[in-house]
Amino acid sequence: MRYEAMWRDLLPIGHVSGGGHRRFSWTAADRECRAWFTEEAHRRGLTLEQDRNGNLFAWWDVPGGAARRDAVLTGSHLDSVPDGGAFDGPLGVVSALAAIDLLRERGVAPARPLGVAVFAEEEGARFGVACLGSRLLTGAIDPVRARGLRDGDGVTWADAMAADGHDPEAIGPDPDLLAGIGCFVELHVEQGRALQTPVGVASAIWPHGRWRFDFTGQGNHAGTTLLPDRRDPMLPFAHTVLAARDAAARHEAVATMGKVRVTPNGVNAIPSAVQAWLDTRAPDDAAVRATVADIRAAAEKAAGEHGVGVTLAEESYTEVVDFRTELRDRLVTTLGGAPVLPTGAGHDAGILSAHVPTAMLFVRNPTGVSHAPEEHAETGDCLAGVEALAAVLENLITS
């Protein structure tokens, strides 16, 4: 098993000062990650394929070259949020490859094909829509809309994909690929501090979504424009940030405004426009919708008071995902009674769950921090995760 060697090779890719990573889709760091995965797949004699949406698959096929049916798929993603931690996504990919090593060392002969997936743009860090690769695969997003998604520099998904040598006109759902997948099991670092044991099993994913506020005012001089004459979009934006916190507390949800774009973004200029992105999550759909409705009402009230226009657009939404009970319980039994816990974080497993049975394993994170450099998992717990994933995959591919 090459777990630690693989981890050492992957860790420097996209690393930035301060300890975080920037691995954004269709960038140099993304190409390095893809090359790393390609090399590891070839090292193991796996069949490497890329679908038309940019997702990678490395297959351990059954002897005889039969068509892939009822395949077991595992894996995760390699992209990151800005300055993200090392474990979110990559831990699932490295662990999947290491689990194959273990199975082969033990002489396991698969009766079902086993694949390792690397899904594209899971974080949505560059183009704004999370789990874009799995959404395209399953038809959860319109290909026309996906091609037109823009990054902060105005580059579209279509242009970025084409510049990397791929055909953006071909993106879209792939029912034939989905039809060959019998189940998907994703291993992921815990994004909290609930686990008291090295490995746990997911019960559900909270519903969650992303919304964009556009506040439109009037640009003007910071020194000569009297306060009563201002139409400053930064003021209703500030009210909205505070309102988001209050609304989330009322509805037992979480709400975050972590990304903002100010025009023209000058120290001595009143802004003409503010774009701000809202992330809201809760245990149920009703709480998410009620939270967003309250935030919207507060934004519209504040905008009206300051002579500013405001619109709200939903960029993505994922309803509550209750993982398939039969598969979840099978994982728990295979692992001798592993603890079961929900998560507020979104995953490709949640997108795929509408089409194939899915399940998730979590590896303990002692810091409780995620999407930041302090995200961590001890090597011993990671190796326990590999053992757990190997046990689950063996159970699935041999019966």
N, C-alpha and C positions, 0 to 999 in steps of 0.2 A: 504493500500500500504506500502510495507516494503523497499522502495528505500534506505533510509538513513541507515537502519540497515544492509541491504545487502552490501552496500558500505563499511561500517565499518568492516564487517566480511572479505571481500575480500581484502581490502587494505594492510594488513600486509603480505599477501602471496608473497613470493619472493622479499620482500623489502630488499634493501641493503643500507649500509651507504652512505650518500650523497643524499638520497631521491629518488633514482630511483628503478627500478624493474628488476629482472632477472628471467623471467618465460620462460624457454626453454623447447622444446618438450621432453617428456619422461624422465623428471628429477623429483626430489622430489617436486619442486614448481609446476610443471605441474600436478602431481598427486594430490596435495592439491587443485589446481584450479578445477580439475575434480570432486573431492570429494565435494567441495563447490557447484558446479553446480548440482551434483546428489542430494544433500540434498535439495536444493531449488526446484528442480523439484518434488521430492517426497513430499515436504511440500505442494505443490499445487495439488497433485494428478495427475501430468502429466505423460505420458508414456515415459520413458527414453529409448533411443536406441543408440547404437554406431555402426556406419557402419564399414566396413572392413578396411577403411582408417584412422580410429582414430577420425573421426568427431562425435560429440555428437548431438543428437536431442531430445528435450523434446516436446511431442505432447499434445495439447488440442484437442481431437477428438470430432467430432459431436456425439450427442446421437445415440445409436443404434449400435455402433461398425462397421459402414460401412467402406469399404476399402477407403484408403486415395486417393482422386482424387481432382485435382484443389486446392491443399492446399496452404495456405498462409504461407510463411516462413519468419522469421525475425532472428535477432541475429547478431553475429560478431565473435570475437575470444578472447582468454584469454592470449595467449603468448605475449611476449614482445621482443623488441630489447634490446641489452645490456644497462643496466642503463636507461631503457625507462621510460616514464611518466606513470601515473596511468590510464589515460583515454582512450588511444588508444586501442580499442578493447573491454575492459571490460565495458566501458560505454554503448555500444550497447547491451551487454548481460544483464546487470543489468536493463537497461531501458526496454528491452523486457519482462523480468519477471514482472517488476513493471507495465507495460502496461496491462498485463494479469490480475493482481490484480485489476486495475481500471475497466477493462471491466466486471469482475465478480461482483465487487461492484455495478456496474450500471445495472446488470441484463442482460447483453448482452448474447444472445444465438447464438453461431456460426453456420452458415449454411455451412461453409467450415472449414476443419481442420486448426488449427493454430499451427505452430511449432516454437521453438526457437533453433537455431543452434549455436554450438561452433565449429568453424573450426580449424583444427590442423595446426600448423607450418605456420601461415599466414605471419609472419614477415620474415621467412627464416633465423632467427638469428642463429640457430644451424646447419642447413644442407644446407643453401645457396640458396635455391629456395623458393621465396615468394609464398604465397597462395598454398602451397603444398597439403593441404587437399582438397581444392576445385579443384585443377588441377587434382588430382587423381580421384576424384568423376566424373569429366566431361570428363576424358580421354585426358586432355590437356598435360599430361606428361606420358611417357612410364613407366610402373611399374618396368621394369628391371632397367632403369636408376634411378628411385626413390629409389629402394632397395639399390643401390650402392652408393648413396650420403653419404659423410663422413663429420663428424664434425671436429673441430680443433684438436681433439685427435685421429683422424683416425677411430672413431666408425661409422659404417654404420647405415643408417636409419633402415635397416632390423634387425641388431643386437640390436639396442636401442628399437625398437618396440617389439621384441621377449623378451627382458629382462623385459619389462613391462607387459608381459603376453598375447601378441597379435600375430597373425599369419601374418608375412610379406608376405608370399606367396599368401595371399588372396587379397592383395591390387589391386586397379584398378577401372576402370569406373563402375558405377552402373546406367545403363539406367532406370531400373525399379523405383529406388528412384527418379531420375530426372523427370520421366514421371508423377509422382504424385504431383509435385510442379507446382502450377499455376503461382506464382510470388514470388519474394524475395525482401524484403525491409530492408536495413541495416541502422541503426542509428550509427553515428560516431562523435567523437569530430572533430571540424574543425581543419585542420592542416595548419593554416595560420591565417590572421587577416582581412579577407575581410568582414565577417558578421557584420552588424550593428544591427541586431535583434537577439533574442535568438536562433531561428531555421531557417534553410534554406534548400533548396532542390538542389540536385546535377543535373547538366546538362550533364556532361561528365567527363571521366577520361583521362588525357593525356596518350599517349603511353609512355612506359617506359621499360627498360630492365637492365640486369646485365651482365657484361662481366668480364672475368678473364685474366689478362696479366701474362705471365710467362717469366721473364727475367732470362737468364742462363749465368753466367760468370764463373770465376775461383776463388775459395777461395784461400786466401794467407795471408801472415803476414802483419799486418798493419804498422809495423815499418821498415821492411827490403825490401819491394817491392817498387821499384821506380815507380813514377807516369806513365812514358811511358810504363811500363811493366804490368800495371794493366788491368784486364778485370772485372771491378767492376759493377755489375748489378744495384747497387743503383743509379748510375749516370743517365742512361737512364730512370730509374723509376722517378727520380726527374724532369727530362725534361718533362716526360709525365704528371705529376701532373699539371705543369704550362700550358702545351699545352691543357689540358682538360678545364681549366678555359678560355683560349683564344678562343677555338673552341666553347664552349657553348655561349660565348658572341656574336660571329659572327653569330650564327644560332638562336639566341633568345631562347636558350635551357638552361637547368641546367645540370651540370655534376659534379659528386662527386667521389673522390677516398678516401673512408673512412675506408678501411680495407686493411692491408698489412701484409705479413708474410715473414720474413727474415731468411735465412739459412746461417750460423749457429746462427746468432743473437748474436755475441760476440763483445765486445767493441774493442778488439785488433785484430780482424780478418776481412779481406775484405770478404764480402758475396760471396757465390757461387751461390745463387739464390734469387730472389725476386718474390713473388706472390702478385699481387695487383688487387683489385676488383674495377670496374668502374660501377657507376650507372648513367644513362643518361635518361633525360625526356624532352619532348617538346610538344607544342600544336598539332603537326602533325608528322606522321611517317617519312616523308621526312627529317624533321629537325633533328630527332633523328639519323637516318642513316647517314646523312651528318656529324653530330657532331662526331659520333663514327669513321667514315672513316678518318676524319681529325686527331683525336687523335691517331688512329692506324698508320697513315703515320708519325706523329711526333715521335712516339715510335720507329718505324722501323729505321728512320733516325738516332735518337740518339743512338740506339743500335748498328748500323753499325759503327758509329764514335768511339765507345768505345769497339769494338770487342766482343759484347755481343749478344747472340741469344734472340729472342723474338717471342712469339706466342700469339694469341688472341683467346679466346673461348667464345662463347655466352652461358651463363648459363640459362637465361630465357628472354622472351620477351612477352610483352602484347601490342597489337595494340590499337589504340584509341577506347574508349568505349563511344558511344553516347547512353545514357540511353533512353529506349523506350519512345517516346514522349507522347503516350497516357497515360501511367502509370505515368510519371512525371507530366503531366498536371493535372491528377486526384489528385495527392498529393497536388499540388499547390492550386487547387480549394478547396479541403477538408480543407486546413489550411488557407483559406481566403486570398490567394495571397501571400504566402511566397516567399522571394527572391530566385532566381535561380543562381547558380554559379558553375563553373568547379573546378576540383581539379587536382593537380599534383601527388597525392598519389594513390598507388594501393590498391585494396580491393578485397575481395572474391566476392563482387557484380559484379566486372568487369569480373571475370572469369566465373561466372554463367550466365552473360548476353548473352553469345553465345548460351544458351540452354533454358533459361526461361526469361520472362520479369523481369527486375530488376530496383530498384530505391534506392536512398539514401537520408537520412536526415542528416544535420549537426547541431551540437550544438556549439554555439559561444565559441571561445577560446580567452580570452582577451589578453593573452600573445603573441599569434601567434607562440608559440614554440611547437614543437612536437618531439617525439623520444628523449626526454630529461626530467629530473625531473621537469623543470619549466612548462611543459604542464599543462593546467588548464582549468576548466570550473566552473563557479559559481554554487552553489547548486540551486539557483532560475532558472538559465538557464537549468540545468539538469532536473529539475522537469517540466519545460516547454517542454523539449524534450520528456519526458515521456507522457505528455498530448498530444503532437502532434503525437507521435507514436501510442498512443491508439486510437486517432481519425482516423488516417489512417487505422489502422488494423480493427477497427469497420466497416469502410466504405467497406473494402475489404471482410471481412468474413460474412457480413450480406446481401450482394447483389450479 
